[in-house]
Structure formats: C-alpha cells, structure tokens
Amino acid sequence: MSFSAIPERKGPIPTQRSSVAAREEEPTVKKTCSLWNAISSLWGWCFKSKPDPVQEGPFCHRHRPTRVQRKVDTTFNGLKRIEGSSWGMNGSHTYDLCGIKECELLQSIIRSAPISQKDFYVMDVGAGNFALSQALEDYVNKHIRPIRPDITVHIIGVRGEKNSGPVITRIGNCVRYDVGAFKVENMEEEFRRLNLPGYGQIDLAFSAWTLRHLVDPVGTFQQVCNSLRTGTERPGFFLFDGFFFEQGDDPKVEMGNRNMIQLLIDTKCHFLMKNTFRQNSRGLNEFVLCKTTEVTLPLRYRNVKQDKDLSQVHSKCITQFTRTAPRDEILAVREIFYSEVAENLCGDKKLFDWLKTNRILRVDRYFHRELQLMSHEV
Ligand SMILES: C[S@@+](CC[C@H](N)C(=O)[O-])C[C@H]1O[C@@H](n2cnc3c(N)ncnc32)[C@H](O)[C@@H]1O
C-alpha cells in the first residue's frame, strides 16, 4: 500500500489539552503495548505452534498438520511404554480377511515369482502377539515343499507395545522380525531408523483390527500401499479392514464404509471387498488390494478432532481431510452394486478369479455367491 492510500484523518482537531494529555499518555500506552507484545510473543513462542505450512505437492503423511502429528506422537508414546500386548483381539494364526487363506496366498506368491527373486517380504501391521508371523513361519518351513534353499521369507511383524523377547530370529527359510515400539503411523521413517529390509518390496501385507485405532489411518494406509511391490505381473497384496476418517463435506464417520469405498477407488488399484456391514452393525468391511500402481490419494489434511465416544478407536481421534478431486461420479452406482451383494465378496473379477483358481479363498463360504459376483461388473 502506498502512503497516498492512507485516508486523511477526519473529525475535530485535538485541543491543546487533549493533545498534551495524549502526549503524556503516549509513553505509558506505548510501554503497556510493548510489554504486552513482549508477553504475548513470549507466550506464543513457548506455547503455540507455528502456523502449519501450506501442504504442497501430492498427499503424504509428512505433510500432517502439527496438531495431527502431535496426536500421532502422544498416542504412540502411550503405547510404546507398555510391556507386552493385551488387546481384546491380540493376534491370531489367521485373520481370515476376505476369507483369504494367508499361508496359501504366500505360497502362490512364492511359486509364481521369477527364479531371480530370492527374498520375499511379508508384513503384519499391528501384529499383536505375533501369532500370524508364527503361523506363516511354520507353514513356509513345514509345508512349502520343495522350496529352494536360497529363498528367504522375511516376516516383519510390527506393533506399538514393546517387545522384550527376541526381535530377529532365523529359522529354516524364514527370518522373523518381531518389532515392538514401532510407530506404524510413521512407518517409512521407522523402516529407515531400524534398518528393516523390504520397504517398497513387500509382497504381502496384513492389518487386522489396527488401522481403526490410529489417529491417521489414511496416511498410514498410503504408506502401507507404497511399501508394497508394484506391478501388473507381480503386484504386492494388502489385506486389511476398515477405519474411520472424514473427507470433504461428509461427516459420517462411524459407519465408515462409504468413505472406504471411495478411498479404494482413489488408489486406482484392483481390490475386492467383503461387506460385513449387515452382519454386524459395528462391523467394518474387509478388503484385499492388489498394488498395480503407486498410490497418491487425492486428499489434503485439514484437522483432527477428538471424540471420546468412538468405541472402536483407541486414539479417540478422527482426522479430517479435504478432497482435491471430485468424488467418483459412479460411486452411487457402485454402492448399489455393493449393497446388492452385501455379506459377499465383490469387486474386481480378475482378482477374484485369480484367488479362486489358486485355491486361496475359503471356497466353502464363497462358492455359492460366485454367480452373483460374476453377474456384476465393477
Ligand atoms: C487390536 S490389536 C490387533 C492385533 C491383531 N492384528 C489381531 O487382529 O488380532 C491392535 C494392534 O495394533 C497396534 N497399534 C494400535 N495402535 C497403534 C499405534 N498408534 N502405533 C503402533 N501400533 C499400534 C497394537 O500394538 C496392536 O498390535
């Protein structure tokens, strides 16, 4: 603004007295002002965070607003002090996500890999008591026969609570990493910090009853997706269940399944969904994603809100996002499709066929639904 733009002063010209009074008062006011300014800037420096920088570039957990990252940190700091894990759901030899047999899926991945691939990576995000890691290790060493001696299956289980037991063990063709005090919401950095192998090369990832507990399951979800091997021939798989978040103008988070469908569409990867919504009103759907391309979600962080009533969310936080792309226009149609086949497995037919041909699905539960699935193209 130029000086000429400052409006001319209007109103009565101050009298001598008032101007003297003003002059007399001036230093006091100035002193009070500068003292006040000093106090408030000191207060700001001590207690207030700097304004968050504008998030530029593609969506990334590193762009979390300070408030969101602070909640992530405090939630994790509460967990990492705990010795051992004791959740209601605290690990299992199978998660049964989408009715997929985890051991058979791992076997198919190993069998269909090119001869040049010697290292295979499996990750369980929120591994509880590492029971699934144990089951996979047993299966590889006892049931995948023959298996080339130069093949190593790295089974990486990560959880928030400490693990005072052995962390790295090599048995037969497997190396197990039972990692406690692992900040899953900053997984990319944790892999680097702990020198863990496989980020970007994970063949198979699981996460059951975990993402829903986090402050920022969406940022974590994108990290897990991008930890997977990419490709159309040899994609990585991610088996997981739903979680809560807000995006755009849709504040309906408690029944998070609508948001989840849009999120899965946003990944541009192939996926199947098992709808558990009708079986149990508190249930969240289950998914299998097949990573055909790098995942960059069309979202921007907005804020985080606390909600003590969220019974399924350990962090009691919901992170809010703004969409940077319109919702999928045919989502409504897809939702009708999904609701029509509620309680079933539905989604990408080629993925379904591959799982079925390789006997990876618990067929007894799904075969009678198959006709329904085949009659709907997504
Ligand atoms: C309910 S248990 C689920 C265990 C197992 N996946 C199952 O389905 O039985 C939740 C798991 O998520 C992990 N978890 C929850 N919040 C976490 C956080 N903020 N950071 C790291 N891990 C977290 C816990 O350590 C625990 O292993």
The ligand as an ORCA input file, in Angstrom:
! r2SCAN-3c Opt
* xyz 0 1
  C      -6.463    -54.903     18.484
  S      -4.784    -55.307     18.233
  C      -4.901    -56.290     16.769
  C      -3.916    -57.433     16.769
  C      -4.029    -58.374     15.592
  N      -3.773    -57.679     14.367
  C      -5.381    -59.047     15.550
  O      -6.192    -58.734     14.673
  O      -5.639    -59.900     16.388
  C      -4.142    -53.766     17.664
  C      -2.693    -53.780     17.274
  O      -2.392    -52.506     16.716
  C      -1.247    -51.955     17.328
  N      -1.441    -50.497     17.430
  C      -2.571    -49.838     17.753
  N      -2.356    -48.523     17.773
  C      -1.072    -48.337     17.435
  C      -0.240    -47.179     17.267
  N      -0.703    -45.953     17.455
  N       1.051    -47.384     16.905
  C       1.537    -48.624     16.728
  N       0.801    -49.748     16.860
  C      -0.479    -49.600     17.217
  C      -1.145    -52.603     18.673
  O       0.190    -52.647     19.092
  C      -1.729    -53.989     18.402
  O      -0.715    -54.853     17.983
*
